[in-house]
Amino acid sequence: MISLWRKYSFSILFIILSLVMGLYLIFDVSEDNSTNIKITVQDGDSLWTISNAHAERFGMSTSDLVKLIKKENHLFGTTIKSGDELVIPGSYLRNNNKESELAFETN
């Protein structure tokens, strides 16, 4: 048994470390949802008008932001109604002056 440990100790430690890191990445629940951007849809809003108003903040085109909003909110069409909440993870915010912008909330 000792000769097996001496022969394969590096491999065994590598496998154990890989399993621990994998479990850490899978069960990492420290994600802070306060960085999510919540947009409440108002009367007359559409995905295009919302995206047009916020596209610069994300550093992308209006059409790309429409696609992102649809993907992140699991929307299959472009229909939204007043009172709906759209959520965009804060990780998509463009960096300004090497600091991430703080998330904002609109009503």
N, C-alpha and C positions, 0 to 999 in steps of 0.2 A: 504494500500500500504506500509506503514512504517513497519507494522508487517511482511509483506512478505520479505522486505529487511533485517530486523533483523534476520529472520529465515533462509534465503537462501543467505545471503551476501557472505559467503565463497564460496559456489558453483557457484554463478554468477561471482565472481571475478576469480575463477579458470577457468571457461569456457572462459571468455574474454581473460585472459592471455594465455590460450592454443591456441586460435584463432590467437592472435597476434604473438606468437612464430611460429605457423604453417605457417602463411603468410610470416614471415621473412625467414624461411627456404626454402620456395618454391621460393621466389623472390630474394634470395640473389644473386646478380650479381657481387659481389666483387671478384669473382674467378679470379685470375691472370693467364692468359694464358702464361705468360713469363716463367713459370716453366715447360711448356710442352717441351718434347724432340722431335726435328724434325730430322728425318733421311732422307736424299735424296738418293734414290737408284741410284747406279752407274752401269755401264756395268759389267756384270758378277756377280752381287750381287744376292743372294737368301735370303729368309727368314732365312734359316739355317745359312748362313755365317754372316748375320747381327746379328742374335741372339747369335751366338757363340762369336762374337766380343764384345758384350755388356752384356752378361749374368752375369758376375761377378759383374758388376756395380749395377745390380738389385738384386743380392744375390739370384739368382734362376738358375735352370738348363736351358740349351739351348732349350730343347723341351718345357719347361714351358714358356719361353720367346717368342717362336714362337706362342704358343697358345694365349698369351697376346697380341702380335702385331696383330694377326688375329682378335681377339675380338675387340680391341680398334679402329681398322681401318675398321671394317666391311668387312673383306676379307672372301670370301667363299672357296677359294682354296689357293694354295701356289704360284700362278703365280703373279709376280710383274715385272714391266719393268723399264728400266732406266728413271730417271726423276721423278718417283713417289715419293711423300712425305709420309713417315710414321710418325705418331704422337703417342707418348706415354706420358700419364700424368706424371708429375714429382713426383706425390705422390707415384709412385711405386719404386722410388729410394731407395736403401738401406741406412740406416743411418750409418754414420761413426763417431766415437767419439762423440756420442750424438748430432751431428749436421747433418742436411740434406745436402747432396751433392748439389751443385748448378747444375742447368740444363745445358746441353751442346747442342750445335748445330753442326752437321756434314754436310758437303757438299759433 
